[in-house]
Amino acid sequence: MTKYYITTPIYYVNDKPHIGHAYTSLAADVLARFHRLKGDDVFFLTGTDEHGQKVEKAAKDKNISPQELTDQVSQNFRDLIITMNDSPDDFIRTTEARHKATCQILWEKLAAAGFIYKGNYEGFYAVRDEAYYQESELTKNADGKYIAPSGAEAVWVQEESYFFKLSMFQEKLLAHYESHPDFIAPKIRANEVISFVRGGLKDLSISRKNFSWGVPVPGDSNHVMYVWLDALTNYLTAIGFGEDNDKAQEKFKKFWPCDLHLVGKDIIRFHAVYWPAMLMAAGLALPQKIFAHGWWMNNGQKMSKSIGNVIDPNYLVEKFGCDQTRYFLLRQVSFGEDGDFSEDMMRDRCNHDLANDLGNLAQRTLSFVAKHLSGTAPKKSAITPDGEQLLAMAKNILPEVEKHLANLAFHRALESIWAVIGEANRYIDKAAPWTLAKTDKAAMEAVLWVVLMALKDIAILLQCFLPASAEKLLAQLAVDEKTFSNLGKDYAPTKQLPTPAGIFPRIL
Ligand code: MSP
């Protein structure tokens, strides 16, 4: 059985989840569901990143302990999984004992291999990004403050610190990027990373001394680990790395290396430079692929708490529906690019693609079967060339969708499914079973069978994208075998079709 290990970033618990967080997890969910339906052994991981100065500061601002804050906010991210109907296999919190233990094991491995030394860090640090910056990367604002490209303020830090010998990995990383051209995608991000690494790598400060909300450095309780070392290690913790029991070791052997780390474009450097270097240093295999998606903007503006234009996924799901939200986010923009959100665009897309194209196709076909065949599905019979053309297109959706998903082109995958839906609508309009009902009942049944057959395969594939709606459609089609192994098999339900009901209401 092929294994498939996919991860989302673990989310900072300094604030409420927003559409950007929902987006990464949704994309991972679609891929996880796709691979499960294919029959792969899937491990889909998400969770929360709970240590560091930023979380400690957020707790202080709220006058609660960091533990209280992380417990509250982490729960919001768990709730978001239910709201968005995601299907992770594990939810990791970096404050869990299992994770702290793994961080310390990895640290000790790096130290034993000679890649960690103690020194002094002097340089800029932006708490909001939890990132170190070179002066050349910063600009000065009107108040004389140093500002990172992300907009976060960077301040000068000077303290004793442990360092990871990142500088030793420059050539090895460049060689890996060259021999694995698909390691970082899309290309624009790969080029960005390559030019950053070519520019020279300095050793990385991997511990902090001036606060305590983190994993203690083994053997030196004055230091906590740099939050990114701690956070990245979550990908190892969840599959049992370093655990001293057979079951965990088997799990690790099976799932590592990870097939895909999905991240936003802002955190590519951590995943495509620091993380592979640490893995190399620890003697571990590198992930197969790191894909960085673009950012959602709100009506052309960057979303930010201070502007007050952050879009809450709970609001969208309540207003438009879960599958509608899933559909819009993945269909509207190409995954690697930035996207612009607007409720008008979302309403139009949902009404056009979901309510009109797919919803009407299903509703009119199933109502017709209910009315003219009393809910008994028609049998396969002589198929016209038009019908054959539709079925040939339907047969091709799996390879098409698979090809697009391999490139993380969710919008293209959906487009190819909607091309079949469009063809099915044209076919039924032209074949006009409502006219045949009066003149040639056998021909009417043959037409209906072809449309139902196409709908079955469409619904099976749509389970990855619109799980609840596809489930409803499959129930209305009385399809029990829902995995990809049923794709292309003749539609032959063994029971009566239930009374059809609309799946996608029009949104006003
Ligand atoms: N905790 C780190 C990740 C550690 S992974 C080992 C982190 N957390 S985050 O909560 O700030 O961001 C998580 C993800 O949300 C990132 O991939 C980021 O790109 C994504 N998004 C945050 N805002 C976004 C948009 N406006 N649009 C799309 N995604 C965005 O970084």
Residues whose N, C-alpha, C, O or C-beta is under 5 A from the ligand:
A	BS01	MSP	P9 I10 Y11 Y12 G20 H21 Y23 D49 A231 L232 V263 G264 K265 D266 I267 G294 W295 W296 M303
